[in-house]
Amino acid sequence: MRGGRAIYIVGPCAAESREQVVETARELSAICHEHADCRMVFRAGAWKPRTNPHTFQGAGAPALEWLAEVKQAFGMEVATEVATPEHVAAALEAGMDYLWIGARSSANPMAVQAIADAINAALPQLNAAKGCSVNAVSQQCNAPKALLIKNPVNADAALWLGNIERLEKTGVPVIAVHRGCNHQPCWAMAHKVRMARPDIPMLLDPSHMSGDAAQVPALMNKIAELGLDGAMVEVHCCPEKALSDNKQQITPTCLRDALDSIVSRLCLVSLICPSESQEELNWLRAEIDELDEQLWDTIAARMDVSKRIGEWKKAHGVAPFQPERYQTIVESLKLKAERLGLSPEFAMQIWDMIHEESLKQQ
């Protein structure tokens, strides 16, 4: 973490009921006091952009009242997602401290610009009502403390950077939230953005990155390794009953254990203040680990197809080894290796091992 306190934006995926919001906040408030070294913000989505229109779409504007109650009762800052100008107006009027823009909205630069325009339009009116100066964001009574922008659903670093710039024109501080793509880390994309904009905080979203609550604690260890500034984590008082994202939400107890683990790791000399060169190496290692995972997944998928080809050949009386096809693939592979800057000999060694295993599968 590059100076200052770590930021943890924690709470349920969606505000489902007043009882669920208040109970989750009560448990998280206790953890907040235990970890005074962290800046902990309570989050819950009032509006949920869901793929299936028949699933829970969020409680809507009434959820903002529950979040305001959390702010009043437990003294926690609060955050919610906005996807339209109407959401922005309602959230600012309700006193939300942070607004976040999700991956679906982030994929559409026009939607992000509309949200930025709505923030610019709403702030002067709110400040005028409060009798505040509109000349400096730092003096605005109802200005959000920060705008959080998640990466787009597709791995597009340029689009993410463009969205950051759009939001910065509001004068409100911006925080990048790395949530990966399709439950894959996409470290290379985040690395590009981190290098391009080291001046803004970047949080990890292990909940969406993994889609699996069991993987969230391990991913949170990446915060220290990569010099990130905290995390945005889905935490629910009763995840198994959650109306959305129930498989990736952790309990408050699990969050406490994860934070304790992070603090322990930060006590290691090598991670108290990792050099920028060490952080760079950690980023590169994260990228190569992800590529290795994809490589093995691809090989496993290829072997599965090989089994099915073997079944077809057996049913049709075709020999497993086909010399003509083998030679065609070899010639194509050598040309491709040269185009990619790889040694043809190296490529052939890998191919021969894959081909031999494929024949065994057949």
Protein Blocks (a to p, Z undefined) as FASTA:
>chain_A
ZZijddddeddfbafbfklmmmmmmmmmmmmmmmmmbccdddddfbdcdfblkbcebjbj
mlmmmmmmmmmmnopacddddfbfklmmmmmmnopabdcddfklmmpmklmmmmmmmmmm
mmmmmmmmnopafkbmklpmklcfbdcddddfbdcfklmmmmmmmmmmnopacddddebj
ehiaklmmmmmmmmmmmmbccdddfklmnopaklmmmmmmmmmmnopabdcddddfblml
pcbhklmpccfklmmmmmmmmmmmmmpmklmmgcfklmmmmmmmmmmmmmmmmmmmmmmm
mmmmmmmmmmmmmmnopafbafklmmmmmmmmmmmmmmnopafklmmmmmmmmmmmmmmm
ZZ
